[in-house]
Amino acid sequence: MAMPPIDFNQAILDTASNSGDLPLESSSPWEHYRRSANDAWNLVLYMDRNVARVNHYSKPFDRHMSRLHGMALANLVGAFERFLKELAVVCVNELSGFSLDGRLDEFSLKGSVAAAHFKAETVGNALCEADTWLSCPRVNDKFRGLLADPFEAGGKFYVFPMKKGHGSEEELMRSRQISAIFQLRHTLVHNLGVITESDAIKLRQFLKSSVDGKKLLTPSSKNVRQIKRLLDETASDINKRMSLKLASLMTTLHQDNYLSFDPSLKAQDLVAAFKCLVTVCGQTATP
């Protein structure tokens, strides 16, 4: 019997239109990340707890749950990538009034992309949303220039310290671990979990350990939980360090007469975005 006809164009349009409002947490990169990361993990917990209560065949259950764990893991990394992107939006918006020193030069848009983002709410949305944020060195380059002191060449703020002198040994290891997680995300999203030889080589370099290629990732609930903890701790650390750096930079720009604003209001704006204590020109605001 023939399948009934489907208007696929309408089906895609219906899918794109099947949406809801952003959560209240979306106004803060840190809170938005936590909401999304917890949603992904709660899905794993829900399935683990409820499916285990009913009769099931262990092999199909393990296979399906492994696939679910992989999707949850990819969502966790996606939430972390969006966190970095939204932090960049905040920083660009705050610093767009002082950009003649070239601090925005790492952000570029082709004409066609710029036209598509012409109606973006802010310059930060236009510059940051079309790009990907899944490379530690590229993320470093963007934030180093963006958060550099006035007319400072290069900048000294490293989101992910990659070399000695840029951070502690613990921070260097953390950066390699995040690079490995980005690679795992690539494997899950682009290769449907197949670890290619190229993937394995990169993972070996990042983790300084043996990783076999031509294998299929089968993440466990424990894997998802532990990687979520690493991403949570990393996001919390980045959020705190970036709030301090941006507040310090805004203080410098105000005191050196590069930017004019009310320090107390600016501190409140930064608190709303970062959800942690911020001091601008001696004016402190708390969440």
N, C-alpha and C positions, 0 to 999 in steps of 0.2 A: 504494500500500500504506500502510495506516494506521501511524502511529508507535506504538511500544509504550507503554503507560501508565507514568507515573512518579509515585511518591509524592513530590511536591515538598516537603512538610513534612519528610519524612525526608531528602530530598536536602540541604536547607538544614541540618538538624541534623547530617548526616554531614560537611558542609563545615565547620561551626563546630567539630566535634569532631576534625577532622583537623589537629591541632596538636602542638607539641612544647614542650620546656622552654625557658625564656628562656636566652640565652647567659650565660656567666659574667661577661661585661662589663656586664651590666645593672645591677649594683650601683653603678656609677659613671656619672652622666650623660655625662661626657666620653668615657669608654671605650665606652659604649653607642652614642653618636653615631658615633664613629670606626668601630666595627664595622659599623654599618648603612650608613653612607656608603660605606665601602670595598666592601661587598657589592654595592651598587647599581652602583658604577663597575666592579667586576670582572665583572659581568654584561655590560656594554657591551664590555669588552675581550675577553671570552670569545667573544662573537658576532662581533666584528670580526675576530678572529684565525682562528677556525675556519671560519666560513662563507666567508671570502675564499679558503680553500684549495680549495674545490670549485667546479665549474662552476655558474654561476647567471646569471640574467638581471638586468642591472644596474638596470633601472627598478623591477621588483618588489622587488629587494633593497633599493634605496635607500628605497622607500616603507615597507617593513616595519621597516627599521632606524631610520627617522625616528620611527616609532611607538614602537619600543623605547626610543629616546633620550628621548622625551617621558615615558614611564613611569618611566625611571630618574631623570629630573630631578624628577618629582613625588615619588618616593621619597626623594631627597636632601633636599628641602624638608620632607617629613614627618619625616625623622630629625632635622632641625634644630628643628622645632617641638617634637618630643618631648623633645629636649635641654633646651629652655627650660622645659618643663613639669616635667621631672624635677629641674632645678635649683631650681625653686620648691618642689617637694615637700621637698627637703633643707632649704631655708631655713625653711619653715613648721614642719617637725618640730623644728628646732633652736630656734625662737623661740616655739613655741606656749605655753611656760611663762611668757612675758612678752607678753601680748596685750591687757591692759586699757587700753593707751594707744591702741588703735584701729589698730594696724599690720596687722591682718588684715581690715579693713573693706572693702578692695577685692575680697575673695573672698566670694562670696555663693552660697548654695544654696537653691533652692526646696525645700519640704517633700518633694515627690515624688522629687526628685533626691537629697536628703539620705538619704531612706529607702533608695534604691537603693544608696547608698554606705555604709550603716550598718556593713557588715561589712568596710569598707576597713581595711587593715593599720594605717594611721596617719591622723592628722588631715590631714597634707599630701596623702596620696592622695585623701582625701575632698574636700578643698577645690580641688584643682588638676586632677584627672584628667578631670572632666566638662567643663572649659572648653576653648576654643580659644586658641591662642597664635600667631596669624598677623597681628597688628597691632602695629607698633612702638610707637605711642602707648599702647595698652592694656598692653603688656608693661612699658613704662616706669612707668605708674601703679601697677601691682601691685608691682613690685620696689622702687620708690621708697619707698612706704609700709612695705613689709615690712622693708627694710634701713635705715630711718631710725634716727637716734640716739634714745635714750629721750625720749619726749614731744616730739619734733621735728616740727613741722608740715610735711607734704609729703615731706620727704626730699630728698637731693641726689645719689643714685646713679642714673645714667641708663644702662640697658643699651644703649639706642640714642639717643645725643645727637641731638636734632632741631633745636635752636635755638642761635644764637651764645651763648656763655657756658656752655653745657652740655657742650661738648667742642671739640676741635680741628676745623679745616676738613676734615681727612682723616676724622675720625670722623663728621662731619655727612654727608659724601659716602657713607661706608660705610652709614650708616643709610638714606639714600635708596636705595642699591643693594639693601639687604635688603628694603625696602618693595617695590621693583620685582620682586624675586624672589618675594615672597609673592603679588604680582599675577599673575605668570606661572604660579604654582602654581594659582591660582584659575582661570585660563584653561584649563589642562590638565585639571584635575579636574572642573570644573563646566561647561565649554563644549567639552570634547573637543578643545581646541587652537585653537578659533576665537577670534581676537582681535576682540571686539566694539568698537563705537565707544567705549563706556564704558571698556573695558579700555585702549584706545589713549590716551584722555584721561589716565587715571591714570598710565600708563607715561610719557607725555610730561612730566607734572608731576614724577615722580620722577627721570627721567633727563635732564631739561632738553634733550631732543632730539626729533626727529621720529619718530613711530611711526604706521604706517598701521593703520586698523581694517579690518574685513571681510576679514581675511586668516587663513590657517591656519598655525599654528606648525609648522615642520618642523625641529626641533633636530638639530644634527650632534653627532658624537662630541666634537668640539672644544668646542662649546657646553657640553656636560655636564661635560667636564673642567675648564673654566675656572670655571664656576659652583660646582663642587665645591670648587675651591681657595679661592674667596671665602668659602664657607660654613665650610670647615675653618679658615681663618685667623680668621674672626669668632668661631666657637665657641671656639677656643683662647684668644682675647683675653678673651671674656666669662667663660670658666671661671676664668682667672687673676685677673681683676679682682674677680669675685664671691667667690672664695675669700679674697682679701685683705680685702675689705669685711666679709664675715661673720665672719672671725677677729677683726678689729678690733672689731666690734660685740659679739661674745661677750666679748672682753676688757673692754670698757666695762661691760657688764651684770654681769659678775662682780665687777669692782672697785667698782662702785657698789652692790653687794649686792642687785641685782635678781634674779640667778640664782646658784645655788650648784652648782658642779660641780668635778671634778678637771681642772685645765687641761691636764695632760699627756694624759689620756684623751680630752678633748675635741679636742685637736689631732690625735690619731690618728684620731678619727672623721671629722674634716674631710678629712684626707689620704686616707682610704679613699674618700670621695665625690668629691673634686676631683683627686686624683692629682697634687698639686703641693705644694711646701713650704708649711707653715702654721705660724704662731706665735700662740699664745693665752696671754696673761698671761706672756709671756717664755718659755713652754715651746714648743720647736720640734719638729715632726715632719716627716719626709721620706718620700716614696713608697718 
